[in-house]
Amino acid sequence: MSYCGKKLSKHGLLVVTAVVLLSGCGLDSSSNDSSTTAQSRDTNEPTVKIAGAAMKGVIQQGLVTANRLISDKDGYYSPQRQAAKPVLTADDGGYEWQLRGKADGWALVKLQADAGTRMICDVVPQCDQSGAVPVAFGQPMALDGNFSLYGAGDLITETVNLTPLTHLAVTLAERSANGLSPTALSGAYETVEGWFGLAAGSLRLTPPDLTRLDELGGVSADALQVAIANAAFLALVNDSAQWDSISDVLNNVATQAGETGQISMMGDGTNVALADLITAAAIQASELQATVDSSIISQRLVLVEYRGIQRLKTIADVYGDSDTSVAETDDTTSDTTDDASTDTTTDNTSESPGNTEETADTGTDSTDGTVADSGTGTETSEPPATETVPEETVLEETIPANAARLSWTAPLTRVNGDSLSMGEIAGFEVVYGTNADTLNQSLAIGDASVEELLVDELTAGTWYFAIRTLDTDGNRSRLSEVVYKQI
């Protein structure tokens, strides 16, 4: 795609030679000028600062240029070239660009790699590229000269980040009859968010550095999900002879988006599939849990992993493929919310987890455990008593004001009195909502050893929580007693 005129896990797939997309219109990318104010301009002319970050891992010393998007008499938007030298991204991936003119309209921002550009490996345990020595997680790696990223945003209100996902959005928007118009770009950003199961507006978030999560206590689950989705593009290169570099993966996906307006959802034997990227992201969310010390970050990674699994299920449902699952993760979690696939009885279903606790609660639920059971359980076993945790027993780590920490003890017996071993427990399902009788949100945990969960980003009000056990045969217990927290 050219802007010079109007027209511009661990699943391996066969690769086709992908063209280099988003080529610059005569951009001289040989400059090593690292100044963020090196753009040529009349000092008396007004300027507006564009700022953001280049994050796929953190991209250091990448060459960034920005151009205002201007419409012609027919309403077609394209970049207005300005003679200026690129600026280099900083060690944290950040950049600043001084754009001539007033602070209005939209701008297109491009990053191009050269011999001096480095990217921090954000894939666990390492990053592979053909013909190069593997680079360990958290270490810098070189990028080939074909690597580029685009992003776009409103000059008045938005930070313009440069990631593989914003790159796809720009590619998709260019298909519009009006070119890179604000309407086309906004719609394309929303479309890409939908492809990856991201919350609305997530692509405007600055992705965190996945290699330094313990230093970023305030990072949200949505921002984590964006960062991990971006990491998936490089994760596909690992253990695969089909893809030589992240440029191959990114260019292949961008080619699909540019030519057809979509990405192959389940794969066609030639191109990267959306399911491959989401699978890789879910695996990375699982792998990253072992790299962090923060229990809050760990539980947010659990949430991101769960979102990936649920998104993969949605894609599989579209294609009627009931066998799709995340490679090398506990795929029993992918069935825990599928009511039609379970057959519970009073004899083979496990007891609800014991001692379910909400760490910041100040009392017990007045509903006495009465809650709408959205599962298939015909269970008649009594849920265990719910207890609260004294304030002094809460971990020293601060719980965000809009979050609730739940803790529980795995059951040891089934309803019929038979013993239940840890090896027979597939995990747990937490259900919650703002009405004790309608717990309409859920989180699945595919690990029997997990005994606590941080549920964050809760809106103001009273939130109610309960939990059930999932066994390896697909059975689910009754819900535990309900506990609550006032946000």
C-alpha positions in Angstrom: 0.0 0.0 0.0 1.3 3.4 -0.9 0.1 6.7 0.2 1.7 8.6 -2.7 -1.7 8.6 -4.6 -5.3 8.0 -3.9 -5.1 4.2 -4.3 -3.0 3.1 -2.4 0.7 -22.6 20.8 2.3 -22.5 18.1 0.3 -23.3 15.1 2.4 -23.2 12.0 1.0 -22.4 8.5 2.5 -22.4 5.1 4.0 -19.0 4.2 3.7 -17.1 1.0 6.1 -14.3 0.1 4.5 -11.2 1.5 5.1 -7.8 -0.1 6.3 -5.0 2.1 3.3 -2.9 3.0 2.8 0.7 3.9 5.9 1.9 2.1 6.7 5.6 2.7 6.3 8.2 0.0 10.0 8.9 -0.6 10.8 8.9 3.1 14.5 9.2 3.8 15.0 6.8 6.7 18.8 7.0 6.8 19.0 9.7 9.4 20.5 9.0 12.8 19.2 12.3 14.2 17.9 11.4 17.7 16.5 14.9 18.5 12.7 15.0 19.0 12.7 18.5 17.7 14.8 18.0 14.6 11.9 18.6 12.1 12.5 21.5 9.7 10.0 24.3 10.3 9.7 28.1 10.5 10.1 29.0 14.1 7.3 31.5 13.8 4.8 28.9 12.6 2.5 27.2 15.1 3.2 23.6 15.8 1.4 20.7 17.6 3.1 17.9 19.5 2.3 14.3 18.6 3.4 11.8 21.2 3.0 8.1 21.8 5.0 4.9 22.0 6.2 2.2 19.6 5.4 -1.1 21.3 5.6 -4.6 20.1 8.0 -5.2 22.6 9.5 -1.9 23.3 11.0 -0.5 20.1 14.1 1.5 20.6 15.8 3.8 18.0 13.0 3.3 15.5 12.7 6.1 12.9 9.4 8.0 13.3 7.7 10.5 11.0 4.3 12.0 11.1 2.1 13.7 8.6 -1.2 15.6 8.8 -4.1 13.9 7.0 -5.7 16.3 4.6 -8.8 15.9 2.4 -9.0 17.0 -1.3 -12.0 18.6 -2.9 -13.6 15.2 -3.3 -13.3 14.4 0.4 -10.4 11.9 0.0 -7.9 11.9 2.9 -4.2 11.3 2.4 -1.0 12.4 4.2 0.4 15.8 3.6 4.1 15.3 3.3 6.4 17.6 5.2 10.1 17.9 4.7 11.6 16.7 8.0 14.0 14.2 9.4 12.7 11.3 11.4 13.0 11.3 15.1 14.2 8.2 17.0 12.2 6.4 19.7 13.6 6.4 23.2 14.6 3.5 25.4 11.0 3.1 26.5 9.6 3.2 23.0 8.3 6.8 23.4 8.5 9.5 20.7 7.5 13.1 20.2 7.0 14.8 16.9 6.4 18.5 16.3 3.9 18.9 13.4 3.5 22.2 11.7 0.2 23.9 11.9 -2.7 24.2 14.4 -3.8 21.5 16.8 -6.7 20.2 14.7 -7.5 17.3 12.4 -5.8 13.9 12.3 -2.3 12.7 11.7 -0.7 9.5 10.3 2.5 8.3 12.1 5.0 5.8 10.8 7.8 3.9 12.3 10.5 2.3 10.1 13.3 0.1 11.4 16.9 0.4 10.3 20.2 -1.2 11.3 20.2 0.6 14.6 16.7 -0.2 15.7 16.2 -2.7 18.5 13.1 -4.4 19.9 12.8 -5.9 23.4 11.8 -9.5 23.1 8.4 -9.8 24.8 7.7 -13.5 24.1 8.3 -16.1 26.8 10.7 -17.9 26.9 12.5 -16.4 23.9 12.1 -14.8 20.4 13.2 -16.6 17.3 13.9 -15.3 13.9 15.3 -17.3 11.0 19.1 -17.2 10.7 19.5 -15.5 14.0 20.4 -16.8 17.5 17.3 -16.9 19.7 16.9 -13.9 22.0 15.8 -14.4 25.6 12.7 -12.7 27.0 13.5 -9.2 28.0 16.6 -8.8 25.8 17.0 -6.6 22.7 16.9 -8.0 19.3 17.5 -6.6 15.8 14.7 -5.9 13.3 15.0 -6.2 9.6 14.6 -3.3 7.3 11.2 -4.4 6.1 9.7 -3.8 9.6 7.3 -0.9 9.8 4.3 0.2 11.9 1.6 2.7 11.4 -0.8 4.5 13.7 -3.2 7.4 13.4 -5.1 9.7 15.8 -6.8 12.9 16.5 -4.3 15.7 17.1 -6.4 17.3 19.8 -7.3 14.4 22.1 -5.3 11.3 21.3 -1.9 9.7 21.9 -0.8 7.9 18.8 0.7 4.6 19.6 2.4 2.3 17.0 1.7 -1.4 17.3 0.9 -4.3 15.0 -2.8 -3.8 15.8 -2.8 -0.1 14.9 -0.9 -1.1 11.8 -3.7 -3.4 10.8 -6.3 -0.7 11.5 -4.6 1.8 9.3 -4.3 -0.8 6.5 -8.0 -1.6 6.9 -9.1 2.1 6.9 -7.2 2.8 3.7 -9.8 0.6 1.8 -12.4 3.3 2.5 -13.7 5.3 -0.5 -12.6 8.4 1.4 -9.1 7.2 2.2 -7.7 7.7 5.7 -10.6 9.8 6.9 -11.3 10.2 10.6 -14.5 8.1 10.2 -12.7 5.3 8.3 -9.9 5.2 10.9 -12.2 5.2 13.9 -14.2 2.4 12.4 -11.1 0.4 11.5 -9.8 0.7 15.0 -13.1 -0.6 16.4 -13.1 -3.5 13.8 -9.6 -4.6 14.8 -10.6 -4.5 18.5 -13.5 -6.7 17.7 -11.3 -9.2 15.8 -9.2 -9.8 18.9 -12.0 -9.6 21.5 -10.7 -6.3 22.9 -12.7 -3.8 24.8 -13.8 -0.7 22.9 -11.1 2.0 22.9 -8.3 -0.5 23.8 -6.1 0.4 20.9 -5.8 3.9 22.3 -4.2 2.5 25.4 -0.4 2.5 25.7 0.6 -1.2 26.0 2.8 -1.9 29.0 6.2 -3.4 28.7 5.5 -7.1 29.3 9.1 -7.7 30.5 8.7 -5.3 33.4 5.2 -6.0 34.7 6.2 -6.1 38.4 7.1 -2.4 38.1 3.7 -1.5 36.6 1.3 -2.1 39.4 -1.4 0.1 37.9 -1.7 -1.6 34.5 -5.2 -2.7 33.6 -6.3 -6.0 32.2 -7.3 -4.3 28.9 -3.9 -2.8 28.4 -2.3 -6.1 29.2 -4.6 -7.8 26.7 -3.5 -5.3 24.0 0.2 -5.9 24.7 -0.2 -9.7 24.7 -2.1 -9.6 21.4 0.7 -7.6 19.9 3.3 -10.1 21.3 1.4 -12.9 19.5 2.7 -11.7 16.1 6.2 -12.6 17.1 5.2 -15.6 19.1 4.0 -17.3 15.9 7.5 -17.3 14.6 8.7 -19.4 17.5 9.0 -23.2 16.7 7.7 -22.6 13.2 9.7 -23.1 9.9 6.9 -21.4 8.0 7.6 -17.8 9.3 11.1 -16.3 9.3 10.4 -13.1 11.1 7.7 -10.8 12.6 7.8 -8.8 9.4 6.6 -12.0 7.5 3.7 -12.5 9.9 2.7 -8.8 10.1 2.9 -8.2 6.3 0.9 -11.4 5.7 -1.9 -10.3 8.0 -1.8 -6.7 6.7 -2.0 -8.0 3.1 -5.2 -10.0 4.0 -6.7 -6.9 5.7 -5.8 -4.6 2.8 -7.1 -7.0 0.1 -10.2 -8.4 1.6 -11.1 -6.3 4.6 -10.7 -9.2 7.0 -8.3 -11.8 8.3 -8.8 -15.5 7.7 -10.4 -16.6 10.9 -9.5 -20.3 11.0 -6.8 -20.4 8.3 -6.7 -21.5 4.7 -3.4 -23.4 4.7 -1.5 -20.4 3.3 -2.2 -17.3 5.5 -1.9 -16.4 9.1 -5.2 -17.1 10.8 -6.9 -15.0 13.5 -7.3 -18.1 15.5 -3.5 -18.6 15.4 -2.9 -15.2 16.8 -5.5 -15.5 19.5 -4.1 -18.9 20.5 -0.6 -17.5 20.7 -1.8 -14.7 22.8 -3.6 -17.0 25.2 -0.5 -19.1 25.6 1.6 -16.0 26.2 -0.8 -14.9 28.9 -0.4 -18.3 30.6 3.4 -18.3 30.2 3.7 -14.7 31.6 2.0 -15.7 34.8 5.2 -17.5 35.9 7.3 -14.3 35.3 5.6 -12.0 37.7 5.7 -11.8 41.5 2.6 -9.5 41.8 -0.5 -11.5 42.6 -2.6 -8.7 41.2 -0.8 -8.8 37.8 -0.9 -12.6 37.8 -4.7 -12.6 38.2 -5.1 -10.0 35.5 -3.0 -12.3 33.2 -5.4 -15.1 34.2 -8.3 -12.9 33.0 -6.5 -12.1 29.7 -5.9 -15.9 29.2 -9.6 -16.5 29.8 -10.7 -13.8 27.4 -8.5 -15.4 24.7 -9.9 -18.8 25.3 -13.5 -17.4 25.1 -12.7 -15.5 21.9 -11.2 -18.6 20.4 -14.5 -20.5 21.3 -16.5 -17.8 19.6 -14.4 -18.1 16.4 -14.8 -21.9 16.5 -18.5 -21.6 16.9 -18.7 -19.5 13.8 -17.1 -22.3 11.9 -19.0 -25.0 13.7 -15.6 -26.4 15.0 -16.1 -27.8 18.5 -12.6 -29.2 18.7 -10.7 -25.9 18.5 -8.7 -25.3 21.8 -5.7 -23.5 23.0 -2.6 -25.6 22.5 -0.8 -26.6 25.7 -3.2 -25.0 28.1 -5.9 -26.8 30.1 -8.6 -26.9 27.5 -11.2 -28.1 30.0 -11.8 -24.4 30.8 -13.0 -23.9 27.3 -16.0 -26.1 28.1 -16.9 -24.7 31.5 -19.5 -22.2 30.3 -21.0 -24.4 27.6 -24.1 -25.6 29.4 -25.1 -28.0 26.7 -21.9 -29.9 26.8 -22.1 -31.0 30.5 -24.1 -33.6 32.2 -24.0 -33.3 35.9 -25.6 -35.6 38.5 -25.7 -35.7 42.2 -23.3 -38.7 42.2 -20.4 -37.5 40.1 -20.2 -33.8 40.7 -17.6 -32.3 43.0 -18.5 -30.2 46.0 -18.3 -26.4 45.8 -15.0 -24.9 46.9 -14.9 -24.4 50.6 -14.2 -21.2 52.6 -14.9 -18.8 49.7 -13.7 -15.5 50.9 -14.0 -11.9 49.7 -11.0 -10.1 51.3 -12.5 -6.6 51.7 -16.0 -7.6 52.7 -17.4 -6.3 56.0 -20.2 -8.8 56.5 -22.0 -11.7 55.2 -24.5 -11.8 52.4 -28.1 -11.4 53.4 -29.3 -13.6 50.7 -27.9 -16.7 52.5 -26.4 -18.1 49.4 -29.6 -17.9 47.3 -28.4 -17.2 43.7 -29.5 -18.0 40.2 -27.5 -20.9 39.0 -26.8 -20.4 35.3 -25.1 -23.8 35.0 -26.5 -27.2 34.2 -26.2 -28.4 37.8 -29.0 -30.5 39.1 -27.0 -30.5 42.2 -28.7 -30.7 45.6 -25.6 -30.4 47.8 -25.4 -27.6 50.2 -22.8 -25.0 49.4 -20.2 -24.4 52.1 -20.4 -21.5 54.5 -18.9 -18.2 53.3 -16.5 -16.4 55.5 -14.8 -13.0 55.3 -11.2 -12.3 55.8 -10.2 -10.0 58.7 -8.5 -6.8 57.5 -5.2 -7.8 59.0 -5.0 -10.9 56.9 -5.1 -9.1 53.6 -1.8 -9.3 51.7 0.4 -6.2 52.0 -0.1 -5.6 48.3 -2.7 -2.8 47.8 -5.9 -3.9 46.2 -7.2 -1.3 43.8 -10.4 0.5 44.9 -12.3 -0.8 41.9 -11.3 -4.5 42.5 -12.2 -7.4 44.8 -10.0 -10.3 45.8 -11.6 -13.7 46.2 -10.0 -16.6 47.9 -11.2 -20.2 48.5 -10.1 -23.7 49.4 -10.5 -26.6 46.9 -13.0 -29.3 48.0 -11.7 -32.8 49.1 -14.8 -34.8 48.5 -17.7 -35.2 46.0 -21.4 -34.9 46.9 -21.7 -38.7 47.3 -18.8 -38.8 49.8 -16.1 -40.1 47.4 -12.8 -38.4 47.7 -11.8 -35.8 45.2 -8.1 -35.5 44.3 -6.4 -32.3 43.0 -5.7 -34.2 39.8 -9.5 -34.6 39.2 -10.1 -30.8 39.5 -9.8 -29.0 36.2 -10.3 -25.6 37.8 -12.9 -23.2 39.0 -15.5 -20.8 37.7 -16.2 -17.5 39.4 -19.6 -15.9 38.7 -20.4 -12.3 39.7 -22.7 -9.4 39.1 -24.5 -6.4 40.6 -27.5 -8.5 41.6 -27.2 -11.5 44.0 -29.9 -13.3 42.1 -28.4 -12.7 38.7 -24.7 -13.4 38.6 -24.4 -12.8 34.8 -20.6 -12.5 34.4 -18.1 -15.3 34.8 -14.3 -16.0 34.8 -12.9 -19.5 34.3 -9.7 -20.6 36.0 -8.0 -23.6 34.4 -5.7 -24.4 37.2 -6.7 -26.4 40.3 -3.8 -24.9 42.3 -5.2 -21.3 42.1 -6.8 -20.3 45.3 -7.5 -16.6 44.8 -8.6 -14.3 42.1 -8.5 -10.5 41.7 -11.6 -9.2 39.8 -10.8 -5.7 38.7 -12.3 -2.8 36.8 -15.6 -3.0 38.7 -18.0 -0.1 38.5 -19.4 1.7 41.5 -22.0 -0.2 43.5 -22.4 -3.6 45.3 -20.9 -6.6 43.5 -21.8 -10.2 44.4 -19.6 -13.2 43.9 -19.8 -17.0 44.0 -17.6 -19.9 42.8 -18.0 -23.5 41.6 -15.6 -26.3 41.0 -15.0 -27.8 37.6 -13.7 -31.4 37.3 -11.8 -33.1 34.5 -14.9 -34.9 33.3 -16.7 -31.6 32.6 -18.9 -31.7 35.7 -19.6 -28.6 37.7 -20.6 -28.2 41.4 -23.3 -26.0 42.8 -22.3 -22.4 43.5 -20.8 -21.5 46.8 -22.4 -19.1 49.2 -22.5 -15.6 47.8 -20.2 -12.9 49.1 -20.2 -9.2 48.2 -18.1 -6.0 48.1 -19.2 -2.4 47.9 -17.1 -0.5 45.3 
